[in-house]
Amino acid sequence: MVNEATSTSATGIGTRVRELRRAIGMTQDELAAGRFTKQYVSQIERGEIVPSGELLEWLARRLGVDRMQLATGLSTSDYARFESELERGEHLLDVRRSAEAADLFKAVREPLGADAPRPALRAAVRGEVRALTRLGRIQQAADLLGDSRKRAEGPEGSTEERAEVTYLTALCTYLMSEVVVAQAEFDRSLALLDESGVANDGLRSDIHQWRSRCHRRLRDWEAAREDIERALELCEALADTRRIAEVSFQASLVAERQGRWVLARRYAQTTHDIFLEIGDRVGQGIVLNNLAGLNHLLGNDDLAIAQLRESYEACIEADMPVEAGYALSSLADIYRGRGNLTEAESLAAHALELLEGRVDHLPAIGTSQLVLARAYLEQGELEQAEEMLATVDGTFERTESVGHQASSWLTRGDLERARRNEAEAARLYRQAAVALLPTDL
């Protein structure tokens, strides 16, 4: 993972040569040792000359350090330790211990100066951004990418590096519900990856997977399906088990939106089986929420309720309140449909407590608010329903998702019917129907 940078900072090397020389009490003449002049050493120390690889090796031996330390300020053993820490950080992400992973990646990143090998710095930043986004600290992740973008766009940056930074920026943008902008950035990251000529199928799969989410939010189901199928092809070719599970889960969501419920359940079951195989109990819990929703749609509410309770317990046990909130929101909607409105109201309110403040999960927040509004409406609490629907509208407007907004308009239509305002109800139903028309009509 960690290789020495092909080019290093002249100023950084010069400073280290001077400090190491002085630390061992060596003059510039003594360092030159007849191989070159004192003036040449002085030029190196002032950062006017970048030593060649051979000369860097020679200077390192004269100064009693390894070449890596002279080039970057950190020794080979330091980088071996960093590589081990980076691997441990990836493991922490896999087992969903995101807070620990964020701290670890930060501890690796901070000592890496401008001269650090770029792959090491990229891996640390990439891991920290992934951990921060999972924790909902989206702005912090976006801020962290600022320096990475400058490096990638600088003279030493590669096209592949720019593709990666663009992808991570698009990820943060999507999570802040700027879906149209995010989609354009995912497009750009793929174009840069194509331009680079580097395969990097892992990154390519991730881009397709996340761009599929943009298409889904914008109700372009066919584009969403094409992207997710391409992502699945790539990660299957890589034999990346965890990626296959994650992409299969997204494939299930796309199929569900297209009304292909049996196919959606098959994808979800594949995801569940992979998580079971690799011992990821939390992953199993998360996908159970999706399986439960599909079983509800297919008429098996008893199984759906059992799966949602298991999902909730697994997520609470793993200290993942957001995912637990998803399960409770789904459970609330099933109870509402069964006429158990008091329980539905309680569960939806608790889901909102668990989701509070997570701007990266606005659709889930709005959905929970909508379940609560419908519970109020169906109990005849019309004023409370209207107040909650105003909140729902504000939430869904921020998602850039017409489908979510339409669900709010349908509920408003039901509210107006309850008030015997048939004309306004008809207008709202019509507004929702037009919004839900296929985009290619």
C-alpha positions as semicolon CSV with decimal commas, in nm:
position;residue;x (nm);y (nm);z (nm)
1;M;0,000;0,000;0,000
2;V;0,277;0,244;0,099
3;N;0,543;0,340;-0,155
4;E;0,785;0,629;-0,157
5;A;0,662;0,932;-0,345
6;T;0,808;0,974;-0,691
7;S;0,882;1,335;-0,613
8;T;0,943;1,499;-0,280
9;S;0,956;1,851;-0,146
10;A;1,292;2,019;-0,199
11;T;1,232;2,242;0,103
12;G;1,142;1,949;0,325
13;I;1,447;1,747;0,224
14;G;1,675;2,046;0,261
15;T;1,547;2,118;0,611
16;R;1,598;1,757;0,717
17;V;1,949;1,740;0,571
18;R;2,047;2,055;0,762
19;E;1,889;1,944;1,091
20;L;2,036;1,591;1,075
21;R;2,380;1,724;0,979
22;R;2,383;1,967;1,269
23;A;2,250;1,704;1,511
24;I;2,555;1,485;1,453
25;G;2,797;1,781;1,450
26;M;2,894;1,753;1,084
27;T;2,996;2,051;0,869
28;Q;2,880;2,099;0,513
29;D;3,233;2,018;0,392
30;E;3,235;1,695;0,592
31;L;2,897;1,596;0,454
32;A;3,016;1,661;0,097
33;A;3,317;1,431;0,167
34;G;3,485;1,538;-0,155
35;R;3,199;1,409;-0,369
36;F;3,074;1,761;-0,435
37;T;3,125;2,111;-0,297
38;K;3,015;2,278;0,024
39;Q;2,814;2,518;-0,195
40;Y;2,621;2,225;-0,345
41;V;2,529;2,105;0,005
42;S;2,416;2,458;0,087
43;Q;2,192;2,463;-0,221
44;I;2,032;2,134;-0,113
45;E;1,972;2,266;0,238
46;R;1,814;2,584;0,104
47;G;1,576;2,376;-0,109
48;E;1,719;2,496;-0,439
49;I;1,808;2,145;-0,554
50;V;1,620;1,817;-0,522
51;P;1,872;1,532;-0,484
52;S;1,843;1,244;-0,728
53;G;1,742;0,904;-0,596
54;E;2,103;0,786;-0,589
55;L;2,222;1,100;-0,413
56;L;1,936;1,083;-0,164
57;E;2,046;0,728;-0,076
58;W;2,407;0,842;-0,035
59;L;2,313;1,140;0,185
60;A;2,093;0,919;0,401
61;R;2,383;0,680;0,465
62;R;2,615;0,971;0,551
63;L;2,358;1,109;0,795
64;G;2,281;0,772;0,954
65;V;1,914;0,743;0,854
66;D;1,723;0,547;0,593
67;R;1,630;0,701;0,260
68;M;1,257;0,707;0,346
69;Q;1,320;0,918;0,655
70;L;1,531;1,168;0,463
71;A;1,275;1,189;0,182
72;T;0,963;1,215;0,397
73;G;1,059;1,278;0,758
74;L;0,939;0,934;0,866
75;S;1,128;0,607;0,868
76;T;1,049;0,283;0,689
77;S;0,947;0,132;1,024
78;D;0,709;0,427;1,077
79;Y;0,542;0,352;0,748
80;A;0,524;-0,021;0,822
81;R;0,343;0,070;1,142
82;F;0,112;0,308;0,953
83;E;0,030;0,036;0,701
84;S;-0,062;-0,199;0,983
85;E;-0,280;0,073;1,138
86;L;-0,451;0,142;0,805
87;E;-0,539;-0,226;0,776
88;R;-0,676;-0,220;1,130
89;G;-0,883;0,088;1,042
90;E;-1,035;-0,094;0,745
91;H;-1,124;-0,383;0,974
92;L;-1,292;-0,143;1,218
93;L;-1,501;-0,007;0,929
94;D;-1,594;-0,361;0,829
95;V;-1,719;-0,438;1,181
96;R;-1,897;-0,098;1,191
97;R;-1,693;0,054;1,473
98;S;-1,687;0,385;1,290
99;A;-1,590;0,615;1,579
100;E;-1,282;0,407;1,656
101;A;-1,196;0,392;1,287
102;A;-1,221;0,771;1,251
103;D;-0,986;0,825;1,546
104;L;-0,738;0,570;1,415
105;F;-0,726;0,708;1,061
106;K;-0,682;1,058;1,200
107;A;-0,392;0,940;1,418
108;V;-0,227;0,795;1,107
109;R;-0,297;1,098;0,888
110;E;-0,184;1,380;1,116
111;P;0,189;1,289;1,134
112;L;0,205;1,255;0,755
113;G;0,351;1,575;0,618
114;A;0,347;1,716;0,267
115;D;0,638;1,488;0,172
116;A;0,463;1,167;0,278
117;P;0,413;0,901;0,011
118;R;0,084;0,988;-0,152
119;P;-0,069;0,639;-0,134
120;A;-0,031;0,641;0,246
121;L;-0,191;0,982;0,282
122;R;-0,470;0,896;0,038
123;A;-0,552;0,575;0,223
124;A;-0,567;0,756;0,558
125;V;-0,789;1,035;0,423
126;R;-1,015;0,791;0,238
127;G;-1,064;0,582;0,551
128;E;-1,128;0,884;0,772
129;V;-1,383;1,029;0,528
130;R;-1,571;0,697;0,513
131;A;-1,578;0,675;0,892
132;L;-1,691;1,036;0,936
133;T;-1,974;1,001;0,683
134;R;-2,102;0,692;0,864
135;L;-2,106;0,894;1,185
136;G;-2,305;1,171;1,017
137;R;-2,017;1,419;1,043
138;I;-2,054;1,512;0,679
139;Q;-1,924;1,869;0,689
140;Q;-1,613;1,755;0,876
141;A;-1,553;1,493;0,607
142;A;-1,602;1,751;0,331
143;D;-1,360;1,992;0,501
144;L;-1,100;1,716;0,527
145;L;-1,118;1,667;0,151
146;G;-1,014;2,028;0,087
147;D;-0,640;1,962;0,122
148;S;-0,671;1,635;-0,068
149;R;-0,830;1,820;-0,358
150;K;-0,544;2,073;-0,364
151;R;-0,287;1,793;-0,370
152;A;-0,475;1,601;-0,639
153;E;-0,504;1,909;-0,861
154;G;-0,139;2,007;-0,805
155;P;0,150;1,924;-1,037
156;E;0,217;1,588;-0,867
157;G;-0,148;1,477;-0,861
158;S;-0,262;1,197;-1,089
159;T;-0,590;1,171;-1,278
160;E;-0,680;0,863;-1,071
161;E;-0,624;1,063;-0,752
162;R;-0,853;1,340;-0,882
163;A;-1,116;1,075;-0,963
164;E;-1,103;0,944;-0,606
165;V;-1,127;1,289;-0,446
166;T;-1,415;1,379;-0,679
167;Y;-1,597;1,059;-0,579
168;L;-1,552;1,127;-0,207
169;T;-1,670;1,486;-0,256
170;A;-1,977;1,358;-0,446
171;L;-2,046;1,116;-0,161
172;C;-2,051;1,401;0,093
173;T;-2,265;1,612;-0,142
174;Y;-2,519;1,330;-0,178
175;L;-2,537;1,280;0,196
176;M;-2,615;1,650;0,234
177;S;-2,911;1,588;-0,005
178;E;-2,767;1,793;-0,292
179;V;-2,860;1,507;-0,523
180;V;-2,837;1,675;-0,865
181;V;-2,494;1,821;-0,787
182;A;-2,379;1,487;-0,647
183;Q;-2,486;1,303;-0,961
184;A;-2,283;1,542;-1,176
185;E;-1,980;1,486;-0,954
186;F;-2,018;1,107;-0,977
187;D;-2,033;1,148;-1,357
188;R;-1,713;1,351;-1,342
189;S;-1,533;1,099;-1,122
190;L;-1,613;0,820;-1,370
191;A;-1,491;1,034;-1,660
192;L;-1,164;1,104;-1,477
193;L;-1,119;0,735;-1,402
194;D;-1,171;0,655;-1,771
195;E;-0,919;0,926;-1,862
196;S;-0,664;0,786;-1,617
197;G;-0,648;0,451;-1,795
198;V;-0,632;0,279;-1,454
199;A;-0,881;-0,003;-1,391
200;N;-0,942;0,052;-1,017
201;D;-1,260;-0,154;-1,036
202;G;-1,324;-0,114;-0,663
203;L;-1,355;0,263;-0,697
204;R;-1,549;0,226;-1,021
205;S;-1,798;-0,008;-0,848
206;D;-1,842;0,238;-0,559
207;I;-1,912;0,525;-0,797
208;H;-2,176;0,327;-0,987
209;Q;-2,337;0,216;-0,662
210;W;-2,368;0,570;-0,524
211;R;-2,472;0,721;-0,855
212;S;-2,751;0,463;-0,861
213;R;-2,878;0,615;-0,537
214;C;-2,893;0,956;-0,707
215;H;-3,096;0,811;-0,993
216;R;-3,326;0,643;-0,741
217;R;-3,387;0,967;-0,552
218;L;-3,463;1,137;-0,885
219;R;-3,698;0,848;-0,982
220;D;-3,495;0,745;-1,286
221;W;-3,541;0,374;-1,215
222;E;-3,386;0,243;-1,536
223;A;-3,066;0,444;-1,490
224;A;-3,056;0,329;-1,127
225;R;-3,087;-0,034;-1,239
226;E;-2,813;0,002;-1,503
227;D;-2,572;0,156;-1,254
228;I;-2,634;-0,102;-0,984
229;E;-2,598;-0,392;-1,229
230;R;-2,264;-0,250;-1,348
231;A;-2,150;-0,212;-0,986
232;L;-2,246;-0,573;-0,917
233;E;-2,054;-0,698;-1,223
234;L;-1,741;-0,514;-1,110
235;C;-1,740;-0,632;-0,749
236;E;-1,821;-0,990;-0,853
237;A;-1,521;-0,982;-1,088
238;L;-1,311;-0,863;-0,793
239;A;-1,458;-1,144;-0,577
240;D;-1,504;-0,876;-0,309
241;T;-1,756;-1,044;-0,079
242;R;-1,844;-0,742;0,134
243;R;-1,888;-0,516;-0,170
244;I;-2,111;-0,781;-0,331
245;A;-2,331;-0,778;-0,020
246;E;-2,352;-0,398;-0,012
247;V;-2,431;-0,367;-0,382
248;S;-2,686;-0,651;-0,367
249;F;-2,860;-0,458;-0,092
250;Q;-2,883;-0,152;-0,317
251;A;-3,002;-0,374;-0,604
252;S;-3,283;-0,490;-0,376
253;L;-3,390;-0,130;-0,314
254;V;-3,392;-0,051;-0,686
255;A;-3,599;-0,362;-0,766
256;E;-3,842;-0,274;-0,486
257;R;-3,896;0,077;-0,629
258;Q;-3,967;-0,082;-0,968
259;G;-4,234;-0,302;-0,810
260;R;-4,031;-0,620;-0,865
261;W;-4,081;-0,739;-0,509
262;V;-3,984;-1,105;-0,551
263;L;-3,655;-1,005;-0,721
264;A;-3,597;-0,746;-0,452
265;R;-3,642;-1,010;-0,183
266;R;-3,397;-1,240;-0,363
267;Y;-3,130;-0,968;-0,366
268;A;-3,197;-0,888;-0,001
269;Q;-3,173;-1,256;0,095
270;T;-2,838;-1,279;-0,090
271;T;-2,715;-0,985;0,114
272;H;-2,837;-1,141;0,438
273;D;-2,672;-1,475;0,356
274;I;-2,336;-1,309;0,282
275;F;-2,345;-1,114;0,608
276;L;-2,433;-1,436;0,790
277;E;-2,139;-1,613;0,622
278;I;-1,886;-1,346;0,721
279;G;-2,028;-1,311;1,072
280;D;-2,159;-0,954;1,036
281;R;-2,455;-0,955;1,277
282;V;-2,514;-0,583;1,234
283;G;-2,519;-0,617;0,855
284;Q;-2,777;-0,892;0,895
285;G;-2,981;-0,663;1,119
286;I;-2,973;-0,379;0,868
287;V;-3,083;-0,593;0,574
288;L;-3,358;-0,750;0,785
289;N;-3,528;-0,410;0,778
290;N;-3,540;-0,433;0,399
291;L;-3,650;-0,798;0,401
292;A;-3,926;-0,714;0,647
293;G;-4,056;-0,437;0,422
294;L;-4,071;-0,677;0,130
295;N;-4,244;-0,945;0,335
296;H;-4,497;-0,680;0,442
297;L;-4,560;-0,589;0,077
298;L;-4,599;-0,959;-0,003
299;G;-4,858;-0,999;0,274
300;N;-4,658;-1,164;0,557
301;D;-4,685;-0,906;0,835
302;D;-4,611;-1,147;1,120
303;L;-4,273;-1,239;0,969
304;A;-4,206;-0,873;0,889
305;I;-4,270;-0,766;1,250
306;A;-4,040;-1,039;1,386
307;Q;-3,763;-0,936;1,143
308;L;-3,797;-0,568;1,231
309;R;-3,772;-0,641;1,603
310;E;-3,458;-0,848;1,539
311;S;-3,317;-0,568;1,323
312;Y;-3,383;-0,310;1,595
313;E;-3,221;-0,522;1,867
314;A;-2,909;-0,591;1,658
315;C;-2,860;-0,222;1,580
316;I;-2,918;-0,107;1,937
317;E;-2,673;-0,371;2,062
318;A;-2,413;-0,238;1,815
319;D;-2,480;0,125;1,920
320;M;-2,613;0,220;1,576
321;P;-2,915;0,439;1,658
322;V;-2,981;0,554;1,302
323;E;-3,021;0,201;1,170
324;A;-3,237;0,118;1,474
325;G;-3,451;0,421;1,386
326;Y;-3,508;0,283;1,037
327;A;-3,639;-0,045;1,185
328;L;-3,873;0,136;1,425
329;S;-4,007;0,359;1,149
330;S;-4,091;0,054;0,937
331;L;-4,247;-0,119;1,237
332;A;-4,457;0,188;1,312
333;D;-4,595;0,191;0,960
334;I;-4,699;-0,175;0,981
335;Y;-4,876;-0,115;1,313
336;R;-5,048;0,189;1,165
337;G;-5,172;-0,023;0,875
338;R;-5,307;-0,275;1,124
339;G;-5,499;-0,003;1,307
340;N;-5,279;-0,009;1,618
341;L;-5,243;0,368;1,608
342;T;-5,124;0,431;1,963
343;E;-4,836;0,188;1,918
344;A;-4,759;0,333;1,574
345;E;-4,745;0,684;1,719
346;S;-4,511;0,574;1,999
347;L;-4,277;0,386;1,765
348;A;-4,260;0,668;1,509
349;A;-4,181;0,922;1,782
350;H;-3,904;0,698;1,915
351;A;-3,765;0,654;1,562
352;L;-3,743;1,032;1,527
353;E;-3,551;1,053;1,854
354;L;-3,298;0,802;1,719
355;L;-3,267;0,986;1,385
356;E;-3,252;1,337;1,533
357;G;-2,987;1,563;1,384
358;R;-2,881;1,322;1,108
359;V;-2,906;1,546;0,801
360;D;-2,756;1,261;0,599
361;H;-3,074;1,060;0,659
362;L;-3,341;1,314;0,569
363;P;-3,560;1,067;0,373
364;A;-3,579;0,839;0,676
365;I;-3,655;1,132;0,906
366;G;-3,929;1,254;0,674
367;T;-4,075;0,905;0,642
368;S;-4,093;0,868;1,021
369;Q;-4,256;1,211;1,047
370;L;-4,508;1,106;0,781
371;V;-4,597;0,786;0,969
372;L;-4,654;0,997;1,280
373;A;-4,869;1,244;1,084
374;R;-5,083;0,959;0,947
375;A;-5,121;0,810;1,296
376;Y;-5,250;1,148;1,418
377;L;-5,480;1,178;1,116
378;E;-5,628;0,831;1,158
379;Q;-5,694;0,902;1,526
380;G;-5,888;1,215;1,424
381;E;-5,620;1,451;1,565
382;L;-5,635;1,676;1,260
383;E;-5,451;1,979;1,400
384;Q;-5,158;1,766;1,515
385;A;-5,156;1,593;1,179
386;E;-5,140;1,927;0,997
387;E;-4,856;2,052;1,217
388;M;-4,657;1,736;1,156
389;L;-4,723;1,752;0,781
390;A;-4,576;2,103;0,774
391;T;-4,261;1,955;0,926
392;V;-4,271;1,668;0,674
393;D;-4,291;1,912;0,384
394;G;-3,986;2,099;0,510
395;T;-3,788;1,779;0,546
396;F;-3,881;1,635;0,207
397;E;-3,814;1,963;0,026
398;R;-3,451;1,928;0,135
399;T;-3,423;1,575;-0,008
400;E;-3,470;1,682;-0,373
401;S;-3,695;1,375;-0,402
402;V;-4,027;1,430;-0,577
403;G;-4,140;1,082;-0,478
404;H;-4,109;1,163;-0,109
405;Q;-4,283;1,498;-0,155
406;A;-4,568;1,327;-0,340
407;S;-4,626;1,094;-0,045
408;S;-4,672;1,402;0,172
409;W;-4,920;1,554;-0,075
410;L;-5,122;1,231;-0,073
411;T;-5,146;1,243;0,305
412;R;-5,245;1,610;0,289
413;G;-5,517;1,507;0,047
414;D;-5,645;1,257;0,304
415;L;-5,638;1,532;0,567
416;E;-5,849;1,761;0,347
417;R;-6,096;1,478;0,282
418;A;-6,128;1,430;0,658
419;R;-6,217;1,800;0,674
420;R;-6,467;1,747;0,387
421;N;-6,268;1,983;0,166
422;E;-6,310;1,765;-0,143
423;A;-6,186;2,019;-0,397
424;E;-5,856;2,076;-0,218
425;A;-5,816;1,702;-0,162
426;A;-5,865;1,640;-0,534
427;R;-5,606;1,905;-0,621
428;L;-5,348;1,746;-0,389
429;Y;-5,414;1,397;-0,524
430;R;-5,374;1,528;-0,877
431;Q;-5,052;1,708;-0,785
432;A;-4,910;1,387;-0,639
433;A;-5,022;1,179;-0,937
434;V;-4,855;1,413;-1,187
435;A;-4,535;1,412;-0,982
436;L;-4,530;1,031;-0,978
437;L;-4,571;0,990;-1,354
438;P;-4,277;0,804;-1,513
439;T;-4,006;1,045;-1,623
440;D;-4,008;0,919;-1,983
441;L;-4,375;1,001;-2,047
